[in-house]
Amino acid sequence: MNRMLKGSLTSFFALLLLALLTGISSATHLADLDSALADFYTNHNQRGYEKIKALLENEPENATALALQGLFELRFKNGEAARELIEQALEIDPQNALAHAAFGWYLVDYSEDNEGARASVEKALELDPELALAYNTRGILAIEAN
């Protein structure tokens, strides 16, 4: 199975578990979240960003959606907006793997704090050992270290 597809399926099941644990209000919202995550992984940034914005209108405290919106802001080079969204996601759910991975990516792109980035990535992988974004950021950190 293709690694990207496996990561997407893993993310879908992680989101399903997250939905059960955090009470995402509907299967439609879960599908929208998964679809936006797939858009992120396939660089359909504007389409995914619009899906997340719509989802957050209905669920403004959805930590995963906030983290994903932060990731889109990183893609759009809006570092400060990204940081605020990711920090908000972590305040709402400190056990959100995607938010930890997103914060690691933010630190790689917008700070010199590679140790903080590494810690965020490792926390993300502790929470979700198959989170593709965390492995991607870990790889960037390894390249920068050499």
Accessible surface in RSA format (square Angstrom, percent):
REM  Atomic radii and reference values for relative SASA: ProtOr
REM  Chains: A
REM  Algorithm: Lee & Richards
REM  Probe-radius: 1.40
REM  Slices: 20
REM RES _ NUM      All-atoms   Total-Side   Main-Chain    Non-polar    All polar
REM                ABS   REL    ABS   REL    ABS   REL    ABS   REL    ABS   REL
RES MET A   1   164.69  85.3  80.74  53.4  83.95 199.9  92.14  78.3  72.55  96.1
RES ASN A   2    97.40  67.2  77.76  75.1  19.63  47.3  35.61  85.7  61.79  59.7
RES ARG A   3   197.62  83.0 186.00  94.8  11.62  27.7  80.53 110.1 117.09  71.0
RES MET A   4    94.50  48.9  86.99  57.6   7.51  17.9  88.06  74.9   6.44   8.5
RES LEU A   5    90.40  50.3  87.34  62.5   3.06   7.7  89.97  63.2   0.42   1.1
RES LYS A   6   108.60  53.0 108.52  66.6   0.07   0.2  54.84  49.4  53.76  57.3
RES GLY A   7     8.10  10.0   0.00   N/A   8.10  10.0   7.62  20.9   0.48   1.1
RES SER A   8    27.59  23.3  24.41  32.6   3.19   7.3  19.23  40.9   8.37  11.7
RES LEU A   9    71.40  39.8  71.22  50.9   0.18   0.5  71.40  50.1   0.00   0.0
RES THR A  10    29.42  20.9  24.40  24.7   5.02  12.0  20.17  27.1   9.25  14.0
RES SER A  11     4.57   3.9   2.83   3.8   1.74   4.0   3.50   7.4   1.07   1.5
RES PHE A  12    62.22  31.1  62.22  38.5   0.00   0.0  62.22  37.7   0.00   0.0
RES PHE A  13   122.22  61.1 117.05  72.5   5.17  13.5 117.46  71.2   4.76  13.6
RES ALA A  14    37.57  34.5  25.33  39.1  12.24  27.8  32.73  46.1   4.84  12.8
RES LEU A  15    10.77   6.0  10.71   7.7   0.06   0.2  10.77   7.6   0.00   0.0
RES LEU A  16    65.91  36.7  65.91  47.2   0.00   0.0  65.91  46.3   0.00   0.0
RES LEU A  17   102.58  57.1 100.84  72.1   1.74   4.4 102.14  71.7   0.45   1.2
RES LEU A  18    33.97  18.9  32.41  23.2   1.57   3.9  33.64  23.6   0.33   0.9
RES ALA A  19    11.79  10.8   8.44  13.0   3.35   7.6   8.77  12.3   3.03   8.0
RES LEU A  20   136.06  75.8 107.21  76.7  28.85  72.5 110.72  77.8  25.34  68.2
RES LEU A  21   134.45  74.9 100.34  71.8  34.11  85.7 102.62  72.1  31.83  85.6
RES THR A  22    77.85  55.4  41.90  42.5  35.95  85.7  47.84  64.3  30.02  45.4
RES GLY A  23    54.83  67.6   0.00   N/A  54.83  67.6  32.67  89.7  22.15  49.6
RES ILE A  24    24.05  13.7   5.16   3.8  18.89  45.5   6.97   5.0  17.08  46.3
RES SER A  25    82.11  69.4  45.29  60.4  36.82  84.8  47.65 101.5  34.46  48.3
RES SER A  26    44.22  37.4  32.82  43.8  11.39  26.2  41.25  87.8   2.97   4.2
RES ALA A  27    84.41  77.6  68.26 105.3  16.15  36.7  72.60 102.2  11.81  31.3
RES THR A  28    89.99  64.0  84.24  85.4   5.75  13.7  53.43  71.8  36.56  55.3
RES HIS A  29    27.07  14.8  27.07  18.8   0.00   0.0  14.69  15.1  12.38  14.4
RES LEU A  30    14.75   8.2  14.75  10.5   0.00   0.0  14.75  10.4   0.00   0.0
RES ALA A  31    56.53  52.0  49.53  76.4   7.01  15.9  52.84  74.4   3.69   9.8
RES ASP A  32    51.62  36.2  51.09  50.8   0.53   1.3   3.95   9.3  47.67  47.5
RES LEU A  33     0.44   0.2   0.44   0.3   0.00   0.0   0.44   0.3   0.00   0.0
RES ASP A  34    34.37  24.1  34.12  34.0   0.25   0.6   1.11   2.6  33.26  33.2
RES SER A  35    40.36  34.1  33.36  44.5   7.00  16.1  26.40  56.2  13.96  19.6
RES ALA A  36     0.00   0.0   0.00   0.0   0.00   0.0   0.00   0.0   0.00   0.0
RES LEU A  37     7.92   4.4   7.92   5.7   0.00   0.0   7.92   5.6   0.00   0.0
RES ALA A  38    39.94  36.7  37.84  58.4   2.10   4.8  39.38  55.5   0.56   1.5
RES ASP A  39     5.41   3.8   5.41   5.4   0.00   0.0   0.00   0.0   5.41   5.4
RES PHE A  40     2.96   1.5   2.96   1.8   0.00   0.0   2.96   1.8   0.00   0.0
RES TYR A  41    28.44  13.3  16.67   9.5  11.77  30.6  17.39  13.1  11.05  13.6
RES THR A  42    71.46  50.8  52.51  53.2  18.95  45.2  56.05  75.3  15.41  23.3
RES ASN A  43    99.64  68.7  80.84  78.1  18.80  45.3  21.73  52.3  77.91  75.3
RES HIS A  44    85.10  46.5  78.94  54.9   6.16  15.8  56.56  58.3  28.54  33.2
RES ASN A  45    32.51  22.4  29.29  28.3   3.21   7.7   5.14  12.4  27.37  26.5
RES GLN A  46   103.42  57.8  99.22  72.5   4.20  10.0  60.61 129.0  42.81  32.5
RES ARG A  47   123.23  51.7 113.02  57.6  10.21  24.3  59.66  81.5  63.57  38.5
RES GLY A  48     0.00   0.0   0.00   N/A   0.00   0.0   0.00   0.0   0.00   0.0
RES TYR A  49    32.73  15.3  32.73  18.6   0.00   0.0  13.14   9.9  19.58  24.1
RES GLU A  50    84.35  48.4  79.63  60.2   4.72  11.2  40.76  78.8  43.59  35.6
RES LYS A  51    59.36  29.0  52.33  32.1   7.02  16.7  46.18  41.6  13.17  14.0
RES ILE A  52     0.33   0.2   0.33   0.2   0.00   0.0   0.33   0.2   0.00   0.0
RES LYS A  53    84.57  41.3  81.07  49.7   3.50   8.3  35.91  32.3  48.66  51.8
RES ALA A  54    53.46  49.2  50.40  77.8   3.06   7.0  51.88  73.1   1.58   4.2
RES LEU A  55     3.33   1.9   0.44   0.3   2.89   7.3   2.76   1.9   0.57   1.5
RES LEU A  56    19.15  10.7  15.15  10.8   4.01  10.1  15.52  10.9   3.63   9.8
RES GLU A  57   143.78  82.5 108.68  82.2  35.10  83.6  45.80  88.6  97.98  80.0
RES ASN A  58   100.04  69.0  71.14  68.7  28.90  69.6  11.91  28.7  88.12  85.2
RES GLU A  59    25.45  14.6  21.13  16.0   4.32  10.3  18.16  35.1   7.29   5.9
RES PRO A  60    77.89  56.8  75.10  68.5   2.79  10.1  76.26  63.0   1.63  10.1
RES GLU A  61   113.08  64.9 104.28  78.9   8.79  20.9  57.33 110.9  55.74  45.5
RES ASN A  62    13.17   9.1   3.36   3.3   9.80  23.6   9.85  23.7   3.31   3.2
RES ALA A  63     8.85   8.1   4.64   7.2   4.21   9.6   4.64   6.5   4.21  11.1
RES THR A  64     3.28   2.3   2.44   2.5   0.83   2.0   2.07   2.8   1.21   1.8
RES ALA A  65     0.00   0.0   0.00   0.0   0.00   0.0   0.00   0.0   0.00   0.0
RES LEU A  66     7.89   4.4   7.89   5.6   0.00   0.0   7.89   5.5   0.00   0.0
RES ALA A  67     0.00   0.0   0.00   0.0   0.00   0.0   0.00   0.0   0.00   0.0
RES LEU A  68     0.68   0.4   0.68   0.5   0.00   0.0   0.68   0.5   0.00   0.0
RES GLN A  69    22.04  12.3  22.04  16.1   0.00   0.0   0.00   0.0  22.04  16.7
RES GLY A  70     0.00   0.0   0.00   N/A   0.00   0.0   0.00   0.0   0.00   0.0
RES LEU A  71     0.23   0.1   0.23   0.2   0.00   0.0   0.23   0.2   0.00   0.0
RES PHE A  72     0.00   0.0   0.00   0.0   0.00   0.0   0.00   0.0   0.00   0.0
RES GLU A  73    12.80   7.3  12.80   9.7   0.00   0.0   0.00   0.0  12.80  10.5
RES LEU A  74     2.38   1.3   0.00   0.0   2.38   6.0   0.00   0.0   2.38   6.4
RES ARG A  75    70.52  29.6  48.03  24.5  22.49  53.5  20.16  27.6  50.36  30.5
RES PHE A  76    68.07  34.1  47.83  29.6  20.24  52.7  53.25  32.3  14.82  42.4
RES LYS A  77   158.83  77.5 138.69  85.1  20.15  48.0  93.13  83.8  65.70  70.0
RES ASN A  78    66.37  45.8  59.80  57.8   6.57  15.8  14.61  35.2  51.75  50.0
RES GLY A  79     7.18   8.9   0.00   N/A   7.18   8.9   2.28   6.2   4.90  11.0
RES GLU A  80   114.66  65.8 107.03  81.0   7.64  18.2  57.67 111.5  57.00  46.5
RES ALA A  81    39.07  35.9  32.07  49.5   7.01  15.9  36.01  50.7   3.06   8.1
RES ALA A  82     0.00   0.0   0.00   0.0   0.00   0.0   0.00   0.0   0.00   0.0
RES ARG A  83    77.26  32.4  77.26  39.4   0.00   0.0  10.12  13.8  67.14  40.7
RES GLU A  84   106.46  61.1  99.49  75.3   6.97  16.6  37.67  72.9  68.79  56.2
RES LEU A  85    28.17  15.7  27.94  20.0   0.23   0.6  28.16  19.8   0.00   0.0
RES ILE A  86     0.00   0.0   0.00   0.0   0.00   0.0   0.00   0.0   0.00   0.0
RES GLU A  87    59.07  33.9  57.60  43.6   1.47   3.5  20.84  40.3  38.23  31.2
RES GLN A  88    70.68  39.5  68.55  50.1   2.13   5.1  21.69  46.2  49.00  37.2
RES ALA A  89     0.00   0.0   0.00   0.0   0.00   0.0   0.00   0.0   0.00   0.0
RES LEU A  90    33.65  18.7  30.03  21.5   3.62   9.1  30.35  21.3   3.30   8.9
RES GLU A  91   141.54  81.3 111.42  84.3  30.12  71.7  46.67  90.3  94.87  77.5
RES ILE A  92    64.55  36.7  33.28  24.8  31.27  75.4  40.23  29.0  24.31  66.0
RES ASP A  93    23.89  16.7  22.67  22.6   1.22   2.9   9.00  21.2  14.89  14.8
RES PRO A  94    77.35  56.4  75.54  68.9   1.81   6.6  75.95  62.7   1.40   8.7
RES GLN A  95   104.62  58.5  92.45  67.6  12.17  29.0  51.00 108.5  53.62  40.7
RES ASN A  96     4.60   3.2   2.37   2.3   2.22   5.4   2.69   6.5   1.90   1.8
RES ALA A  97    14.84  13.6  10.32  15.9   4.51  10.3  10.32  14.5   4.51  12.0
RES LEU A  98    13.87   7.7  11.58   8.3   2.29   5.8  11.58   8.1   2.29   6.2
RES ALA A  99     0.00   0.0   0.00   0.0   0.00   0.0   0.00   0.0   0.00   0.0
RES HIS A 100    28.53  15.6  28.53  19.8   0.00   0.0  23.90  24.6   4.63   5.4
RES ALA A 101     0.00   0.0   0.00   0.0   0.00   0.0   0.00   0.0   0.00   0.0
RES ALA A 102     0.00   0.0   0.00   0.0   0.00   0.0   0.00   0.0   0.00   0.0
RES PHE A 103    35.93  18.0  35.93  22.3   0.00   0.0  35.93  21.8   0.00   0.0
RES GLY A 104     0.00   0.0   0.00   N/A   0.00   0.0   0.00   0.0   0.00   0.0
RES TRP A 105    32.59  13.1  32.59  15.8   0.00   0.0  26.96  14.4   5.63   9.1
RES TYR A 106    15.89   7.4  15.89   9.0   0.00   0.0   0.37   0.3  15.52  19.1
RES LEU A 107     9.66   5.4   9.66   6.9   0.00   0.0   9.66   6.8   0.00   0.0
RES VAL A 108    17.26  11.4   3.18   2.9  14.08  33.9   3.18   2.8  14.08  38.2
RES ASP A 109    69.81  48.9  37.46  37.3  32.35  76.5  12.88  30.3  56.94  56.8
RES TYR A 110    88.97  41.5  57.45  32.7  31.52  82.0  59.59  44.8  29.38  36.2
RES SER A 111    42.18  35.6  20.43  27.3  21.75  50.1  30.87  65.7  11.31  15.9
RES GLU A 112   173.35  99.5 145.81 110.3  27.54  65.6  67.52 130.6 105.83  86.4
RES ASP A 113    66.11  46.3  58.36  58.1   7.75  18.3  25.48  60.0  40.63  40.5
RES ASN A 114    47.68  32.9  46.11  44.6   1.57   3.8  11.70  28.2  35.98  34.8
RES GLU A 115   125.28  71.9 120.82  91.4   4.47  10.6  65.26 126.2  60.02  49.0
RES GLY A 116    20.27  25.0   0.00   N/A  20.27  25.0  18.38  50.4   1.89   4.2
RES ALA A 117     0.00   0.0   0.00   0.0   0.00   0.0   0.00   0.0   0.00   0.0
RES ARG A 118    73.98  31.1  73.98  37.7   0.00   0.0  42.35  57.9  31.62  19.2
RES ALA A 119    63.78  58.6  50.93  78.6  12.86  29.2  59.02  83.1   4.76  12.6
RES SER A 120    12.50  10.6   9.63  12.9   2.87   6.6   2.66   5.7   9.83  13.8
RES VAL A 121     0.42   0.3   0.42   0.4   0.00   0.0   0.42   0.4   0.00   0.0
RES GLU A 122    71.41  41.0  66.88  50.6   4.54  10.8  42.12  81.5  29.29  23.9
RES LYS A 123    60.79  29.7  57.67  35.4   3.12   7.4  35.43  31.9  25.35  27.0
RES ALA A 124     0.00   0.0   0.00   0.0   0.00   0.0   0.00   0.0   0.00   0.0
RES LEU A 125    14.26   7.9  10.19   7.3   4.07  10.2  10.62   7.5   3.64   9.8
RES GLU A 126   124.54  71.5  92.74  70.2  31.80  75.7  46.29  89.5  78.26  63.9
RES LEU A 127    56.06  31.2  24.17  17.3  31.89  80.2  26.83  18.8  29.23  78.7
RES ASP A 128    18.33  12.8  16.84  16.8   1.49   3.5   8.49  20.0   9.84   9.8
RES PRO A 129    86.61  63.1  82.66  75.3   3.96  14.4  83.20  68.7   3.41  21.2
RES GLU A 130    84.09  48.3  75.56  57.2   8.53  20.3  29.37  56.8  54.73  44.7
RES LEU A 131     7.44   4.1   6.84   4.9   0.60   1.5   7.44   5.2   0.00   0.0
RES ALA A 132    35.34  32.5  28.09  43.4   7.25  16.5  32.45  45.7   2.89   7.7
RES LEU A 133     4.37   2.4   4.32   3.1   0.05   0.1   4.37   3.1   0.00   0.0
RES ALA A 134     0.00   0.0   0.00   0.0   0.00   0.0   0.00   0.0   0.00   0.0
RES TYR A 135    83.63  39.0  75.86  43.2   7.77  20.2  49.23  37.0  34.40  42.4
RES ASN A 136    81.68  56.3  70.37  68.0  11.31  27.2  24.35  58.6  57.33  55.4
RES THR A 137     0.80   0.6   0.80   0.8   0.00   0.0   0.00   0.0   0.80   1.2
RES ARG A 138    95.57  40.1  94.96  48.4   0.61   1.5  38.59  52.7  56.99  34.5
RES GLY A 139    31.01  38.2   0.00   N/A  31.01  38.2  30.51  83.7   0.50   1.1
RES ILE A 140    55.52  31.6  54.28  40.4   1.23   3.0  54.71  39.4   0.81   2.2
RES LEU A 141     2.37   1.3   2.08   1.5   0.29   0.7   2.08   1.5   0.29   0.8
RES ALA A 142    53.42  49.1  45.91  70.8   7.52  17.1  52.75  74.3   0.67   1.8
RES ILE A 143   134.45  76.5 123.96  92.3  10.49  25.3 127.40  91.7   7.05  19.1
RES GLU A 144    94.67  54.4  60.64  45.9  34.03  81.0  35.42  68.5  59.25  48.4
RES ALA A 145    75.37  69.3  33.55  51.8  41.83  95.1  44.68  62.9  30.70  81.3
RES ASN A 146   163.84 113.0 103.13  99.7  60.71 146.2  44.07 106.1 119.77 115.8
END  Absolute sums over single chains surface
CHAIN  1 A     7468.3       6172.4       1295.9       4395.3       3073.0
END  Absolute sums over all chains
TOTAL          7468.3       6172.4       1295.9       4395.3       3073.0
